[in-house]
Amino acid sequence: MSEPSANARDRNTGRTKHTVRTGDTNRTRSAARAQIQPRWVCALVACCLAGWTVGTAAAGCGGSPVREEPPSPTADELVPDGFESWVRVRPRAIFADDATMRVAEAIVPAARLDAFRDRHGVEVRTLELLSIASYADVGTIALASGPFHAHVVAAEIGHRMAPLESSADHPLVRRAGIYQLHRFELIALGAHELGLVEGPPELSGLLVHTRDRGAPTGASPSRLRMLIAAESEAPFLVVHHGRPELPPGGIGLVLARLEDAALGMSSAGPSDPGALELRVWLFGEFPPGVDENLRTLVASLSEADLGRAVGLEEVARSLSIDTLDREVRMTARVRATTLARGLRVLLGAEIEEMLDDAT
C-alpha cells in the first residue's frame, strides 16, 4: 500500500480525496503494526454503544433519520483477504450457552458487563458479532454487528472526533478522524454492520471494495476461507496466516513448515453439559509421526503448572488427532469451569487493565 502525498476535497461528497504516491517501499508503519490489542475491542464497542444510544433516543422521539439502508453482506464476507490474523467472537451466542458464558464471564465478569450497560445504555451481550483482522505492517480492521443503526453510529462518533478529518454520507456513511486518542475511520457497511479501520486510506478502500464485491478476493489461502465458512456459527474463532514465532527444538521442529493455523471453541452440547469443545487446525508440511509428537507435547504440557491451570490434563485425555494431506486436525474437550478458572489465574491482571479501559 502506498502513502498519500496530497489531499483535495471532492465537490460532490465533501470527502477528502487522497492522491497516492506509488513506489515507496522503504516506509514503515510502526504505529499501525498489526497487533490485536484490548483498546480495539474497547473502541469498537464504545462506538456501537454511543451510536445505539443516540439512535434509540431519536427513534423514540420519532426523529430517527430516514435512510435507505444498503444491503447487508454476511459478516465473514466483509473481512478482506490478506490478513495476518483474525479473531471473531459472537457475544450473543456465547452468552446464550452456559459453558461458553462461564469462560466469557471469567474474562469479563457479569458485574462489569452490567456496569457497562448501566453507564452506556446498551447490553453488550446482545451484539451478534465482533471481529478484528490485522494486516501486517499496514493496520487493523474491526467489525461489529448488532442491534444498532450503523449509519447513526458513524455519524454520531464523527461529531465526537477531534479533529474530524473527512466525512461522506453517500454511497456509505463514513467518518475519519481522531477518536479516543487514535485515528480511526468508521464506515457503515450495512444496516447493522459497522467497520472501524486504523491504517491508511487504502485499507479503508480495500474494506469498501470487499463489501461492494460481496465476496473477498486476495492473497489469503482458500483453505482458510473454507474453514471460516465451515465455522461461521462458532462462538469463537481465531485464524493466523503464516508461520508464527515458535521456540527452537521440540514444537518448533515439528511445526517448522507450518503455514496456517486456526482455533475454534464452542459448547460441547447437551451430550456433555458444561464442557467446551476445542478444535485446532494446522496447515503445512509435517514430518512423519506428527500426531504422536503432538500428543506427547500436549501430555508434557499438561503436567506443568501452567497446563494444569488451564485444564490441559482434560485436553490430553480427550485429545483426538487426524492427519490429512498437509493438514492436522486436533479435537479435545475441557470443562468450562476449569478453563474459566485458569484464565482468571493466568490473565487476571491483563483482564482487569482491559476492563478498566473499557469502562
NUMIMAR-605575 format. One record per residue (C-alpha): residue in one letter; y, z, x. Coordinates in steps of 0.2 Angstrom, whole numbers, plus 2048, in hexadecimal, padded with zeros to 3 digits. Example, Ala and Ser with C-alpha at 12.3 -4.5 7.8 and 13.67 -1.06 7.14 Angstrom:
<pt A <7EA 827 83E>>
<pt S <7FB 824 844>>
***
This chain:
<pt M <800 800 800>>
<pt S <811 7FC 806>>
<pt E <822 806 807>>
<pt P <830 802 7FB>>
<pt S <83F 7FC 805>>
<pt A <84C 7F9 7F8>>
<pt N <850 7FE 7E6>>
<pt A <858 7F6 7D7>>
<pt R <85A 7F9 7C5>>
<pt D <851 7EE 7B8>>
<pt R <85E 7E9 7AB>>
<pt N <851 7E9 79D>>
<pt T <848 7F9 79F>>
<pt G <854 803 7AA>>
<pt R <846 807 7B5>>
<pt T <848 807 7C8>>
<pt K <83F 7F8 7D0>>
<pt H <839 7FA 7E1>>
<pt T <839 7EB 7EE>>
<pt V <829 7ED 7F9>>
<pt R <829 7EA 80B>>
<pt T <818 7E4 811>>
<pt G <80F 7E5 822>>
<pt D <814 7F7 826>>
<pt T <803 7FE 82C>>
<pt N <809 80C 837>>
<pt R <810 817 829>>
<pt T <808 827 825>>
<pt R <809 831 815>>
<pt S <805 842 81B>>
<pt A <80E 849 80C>>
<pt A <804 83F 800>>
<pt R <7F3 842 809>>
<pt A <7E6 842 7FB>>
<pt Q <7E1 854 7F9>>
<pt I <7DC 85B 7E8>>
<pt Q <7E7 86B 7E7>>
<pt P <7E9 879 7DA>>
<pt R <7FB 873 7D7>>
<pt W <7F5 863 7D0>>
<pt V <7EC 86B 7C2>>
<pt C <7FB 877 7BF>>
<pt A <807 869 7BF>>
<pt L <7FD 85E 7B3>>
<pt V <7F9 86B 7A7>>
<pt A <80B 871 7A7>>
<pt C <811 85F 7A3>>
<pt C <805 85F 794>>
<pt L <80A 870 78E>>
<pt A <81C 86C 78E>>
<pt G <81B 85C 786>>
<pt W <80E 862 779>>
<pt T <81A 870 774>>
<pt V <829 865 772>>
<pt G <81F 858 768>>
<pt T <817 864 75D>>
<pt A <828 86C 759>>
<pt A <830 85B 755>>
<pt A <821 856 74A>>
<pt G <823 866 740>>
<pt C <836 862 73D>>
<pt G <832 850 738>>
<pt G <83A 84A 748>>
<pt S <82C 844 753>>
<pt P <831 833 75A>>
<pt V <829 824 752>>
<pt R <820 81A 75E>>
<pt E <812 80D 75E>>
<pt E <805 814 76A>>
<pt P <7FD 809 776>>
<pt P <7EA 808 774>>
<pt S <7E1 816 77D>>
<pt P <7D4 811 78B>>
<pt T <7C6 81D 78F>>
<pt A <7CB 82A 79C>>
<pt D <7BF 824 7A9>>
<pt E <7C6 812 7A7>>
<pt L <7D7 819 7AC>>
<pt V <7D2 81E 7BD>>
<pt P <7D5 810 7CA>>
<pt D <7C8 80C 7D7>>
<pt G <7CB 810 7E9>>
<pt F <7CB 823 7E7>>
<pt E <7C4 82E 7F5>>
<pt S <7C0 83C 7E9>>
<pt W <7C1 83F 7D7>>
<pt V <7BF 84F 7CC>>
<pt R <7BD 84E 7BA>>
<pt V <7BC 85D 7AE>>
<pt R <7BB 85E 79B>>
<pt P <7C2 86E 796>>
<pt R <7BE 86D 783>>
<pt A <7AC 869 787>>
<pt I <7AB 877 794>>
<pt F <7B1 884 788>>
<pt A <7A6 87F 77A>>
<pt D <797 884 783>>
<pt D <793 896 788>>
<pt A <78B 892 79A>>
<pt T <799 886 7A0>>
<pt M <7A6 892 798>>
<pt R <7A0 8A0 7A3>>
<pt V <7A3 896 7B3>>
<pt A <7B4 890 7AD>>
<pt E <7B9 8A2 7A8>>
<pt A <7B4 8A8 7B9>>
<pt I <7C0 89C 7C0>>
<pt V <7CE 89E 7B3>>
<pt P <7CB 8AE 7A9>>
<pt A <7CD 8AE 796>>
<pt A <7DC 8BA 797>>
<pt R <7E5 8AE 7A3>>
<pt L <7E2 89F 797>>
<pt D <7E8 8AA 788>>
<pt A <7F8 8AE 792>>
<pt F <7FB 89C 796>>
<pt R <7F9 897 784>>
<pt D <805 8A5 77E>>
<pt R <812 8A0 78B>>
<pt H <811 88D 789>>
<pt G <80B 88B 777>>
<pt V <7FB 881 77B>>
<pt E <7E9 885 77C>>
<pt V <7E3 87D 78C>>
<pt R <7D1 87F 787>>
<pt T <7D4 871 77A>>
<pt L <7D8 864 787>>
<pt E <7CB 856 787>>
<pt L <7CD 851 799>>
<pt L <7D5 855 7AA>>
<pt S <7D2 84A 7B9>>
<pt I <7D9 848 7CB>>
<pt A <7D5 839 7D6>>
<pt S <7DB 839 7E8>>
<pt Y <7DE 82A 7F2>>
<pt A <7DE 82D 805>>
<pt D <7EE 82C 80E>>
<pt V <7F7 825 7FE>>
<pt G <7F8 832 7F0>>
<pt T <7F0 83A 7E1>>
<pt I <7EE 835 7CE>>
<pt A <7EB 842 7C1>>
<pt L <7E6 83F 7AF>>
<pt A <7E6 84A 7A0>>
<pt S <7E0 846 78E>>
<pt G <7E2 852 77F>>
<pt P <7EB 856 76F>>
<pt F <7FD 851 775>>
<pt H <808 842 773>>
<pt A <808 83A 785>>
<pt H <819 831 783>>
<pt V <821 841 77D>>
<pt V <81A 84A 78C>>
<pt A <821 83D 798>>
<pt A <832 83D 790>>
<pt E <834 850 78F>>
<pt I <82E 853 7A1>>
<pt G <83A 845 7A6>>
<pt H <849 850 79F>>
<pt R <843 85E 7AB>>
<pt M <842 853 7BB>>
<pt A <850 856 7C7>>
<pt P <854 849 7CC>>
<pt L <84D 83D 7C0>>
<pt E <84A 82D 7CB>>
<pt S <844 820 7BF>>
<pt S <841 81E 7AC>>
<pt A <839 811 7A0>>
<pt D <834 812 78E>>
<pt H <82B 800 78D>>
<pt P <81E 7FB 78E>>
<pt L <819 80D 793>>
<pt V <823 81C 793>>
<pt R <825 821 7A6>>
<pt R <82F 82E 7AF>>
<pt A <831 831 7C2>>
<pt G <839 83E 7CB>>
<pt I <838 850 7D2>>
<pt Y <82F 85C 7C8>>
<pt Q <829 86E 7CE>>
<pt L <82F 869 7DF>>
<pt H <825 85A 7E1>>
<pt R <827 847 7DD>>
<pt F <81D 841 7CE>>
<pt E <81C 832 7C3>>
<pt L <816 835 7B1>>
<pt I <80F 827 7A7>>
<pt A <80A 827 795>>
<pt L <7FA 81D 796>>
<pt G <7F4 81E 785>>
<pt A <7F8 828 775>>
<pt H <7F0 838 77C>>
<pt E <7EE 833 78F>>
<pt L <7FA 838 79C>>
<pt G <7FA 833 7AE>>
<pt L <803 83D 7BC>>
<pt V <805 834 7CD>>
<pt E <80A 83B 7DD>>
<pt G <80C 82C 7EA>>
<pt P <815 81C 7EC>>
<pt P <81A 810 7DE>>
<pt E <80B 805 7E2>>
<pt L <7FF 813 7DD>>
<pt S <808 815 7CC>>
<pt G <806 802 7CA>>
<pt L <7F4 802 7CE>>
<pt L <7F1 80F 7C0>>
<pt V <7FB 805 7B4>>
<pt H <7F2 7F5 7B9>>
<pt T <7E1 7FE 7B7>>
<pt R <7E7 803 7A5>>
<pt D <7EC 7F2 7A0>>
<pt R <7DC 7EA 7A6>>
<pt G <7D2 7F6 79D>>
<pt A <7C5 7F8 7AB>>
<pt P <7C7 7FD 7BD>>
<pt T <7C6 7F1 7CB>>
<pt G <7C6 7F4 7DE>>
<pt A <7BD 7FB 7EC>>
<pt S <7B3 809 7E6>>
<pt P <7A0 805 7E5>>
<pt S <799 800 7D4>>
<pt R <78C 80E 7D6>>
<pt L <799 81B 7D4>>
<pt R <7A0 812 7C5>>
<pt M <78F 812 7BD>>
<pt L <78C 824 7C1>>
<pt I <79D 829 7BA>>
<pt A <799 81F 7AA>>
<pt A <788 827 7A9>>
<pt E <790 838 7AA>>
<pt S <79F 835 79F>>
<pt E <79B 844 794>>
<pt A <798 850 7A2>>
<pt P <7A3 85F 7A1>>
<pt F <7A5 85F 7B4>>
<pt L <7A4 851 7C1>>
<pt V <7AA 84E 7D2>>
<pt V <7A7 83E 7DD>>
<pt H <7AB 83A 7EF>>
<pt H <7AC 829 7F6>>
<pt G <7A8 829 809>>
<pt R <79F 834 815>>
<pt P <7A7 846 814>>
<pt E <7A9 850 824>>
<pt L <798 859 828>>
<pt P <793 865 835>>
<pt P <789 85F 844>>
<pt G <776 860 844>>
<pt G <76C 865 835>>
<pt I <774 85E 825>>
<pt G <780 853 82F>>
<pt L <771 84A 836>>
<pt V <768 848 826>>
<pt L <778 842 81E>>
<pt A <77F 838 82D>>
<pt R <77F 828 822>>
<pt L <785 82F 812>>
<pt E <791 823 809>>
<pt D <794 82C 7F8>>
<pt A <790 83C 7EF>>
<pt A <793 843 7DE>>
<pt L <790 854 7D5>>
<pt G <78E 857 7C3>>
<pt M <78D 867 7B9>>
<pt S <788 86A 7A7>>
<pt S <780 876 79C>>
<pt A <76D 876 79C>>
<pt G <76C 876 78A>>
<pt P <763 880 77C>>
<pt S <752 87F 786>>
<pt D <75A 88A 793>>
<pt P <768 894 78C>>
<pt G <775 89B 799>>
<pt A <76F 88F 7A6>>
<pt L <779 881 7AF>>
<pt E <772 871 7B5>>
<pt L <778 86A 7C5>>
<pt R <776 858 7CA>>
<pt V <77A 851 7DB>>
<pt W <77A 83F 7E0>>
<pt L <77A 839 7F2>>
<pt F <77C 826 7F7>>
<pt G <779 81E 808>>
<pt E <76B 81D 815>>
<pt F <760 82B 817>>
<pt P <752 82F 824>>
<pt P <740 831 81F>>
<pt G <73C 842 817>>
<pt V <74E 845 811>>
<pt D <747 84E 802>>
<pt E <73E 85B 80C>>
<pt N <74D 85D 818>>
<pt L <758 860 809>>
<pt R <74C 86C 801>>
<pt T <74B 876 811>>
<pt L <75E 876 813>>
<pt V <760 87D 801>>
<pt A <753 88A 804>>
<pt S <75B 88F 814>>
<pt L <76C 890 80C>>
<pt S <765 89A 7FE>>
<pt E <760 8A8 80A>>
<pt A <772 8AB 810>>
<pt D <77E 8B6 808>>
<pt L <789 8A8 803>>
<pt G <77A 89F 7FB>>
<pt R <775 8AE 7F2>>
<pt A <786 8B1 7EB>>
<pt V <787 8A0 7E2>>
<pt G <775 8A0 7DC>>
<pt L <76D 894 7E9>>
<pt E <75D 89E 7E7>>
<pt E <75B 898 7D5>>
<pt V <760 887 7DB>>
<pt A <753 887 7E8>>
<pt R <745 88C 7DC>>
<pt S <74A 87F 7CF>>
<pt L <74F 871 7DB>>
<pt S <748 85F 7D7>>
<pt I <74C 851 7E3>>
<pt D <749 83E 7E0>>
<pt T <74B 831 7ED>>
<pt L <74F 81F 7E9>>
<pt D <755 811 7F3>>
<pt R <765 817 7FB>>
<pt E <766 825 7EF>>
<pt V <761 837 7EE>>
<pt R <762 841 7DD>>
<pt M <761 854 7DD>>
<pt T <760 85E 7CD>>
<pt A <75F 871 7CC>>
<pt R <764 87F 7C0>>
<pt V <76D 88F 7C2>>
<pt R <772 89D 7B7>>
<pt A <784 89C 7B1>>
<pt T <787 8AE 7B4>>
<pt T <781 8AD 7C6>>
<pt L <78C 89E 7CA>>
<pt A <79B 8A6 7C1>>
<pt R <799 8B6 7CB>>
<pt G <797 8AD 7DB>>
<pt L <7A7 8A3 7D9>>
<pt R <7B2 8B2 7D5>>
<pt V <7AB 8BB 7E5>>
<pt L <7AD 8AC 7F0>>
<pt L <7BD 8A4 7E9>>
<pt G <7C6 8B3 7E1>>
<pt A <7D5 8B3 7EC>>
<pt E <7D8 8A0 7EB>>
<pt I <7D5 8A0 7D8>>
<pt E <7E2 8AE 7D5>>
<pt E <7EF 8A4 7E0>>
<pt M <7EC 894 7D5>>
<pt L <7ED 89E 7C5>>
<pt D <7FD 8A6 7CB>>
<pt D <805 895 7CE>>
<pt A <7FF 88F 7BD>>
<pt T <806 89D 7B3>>
***
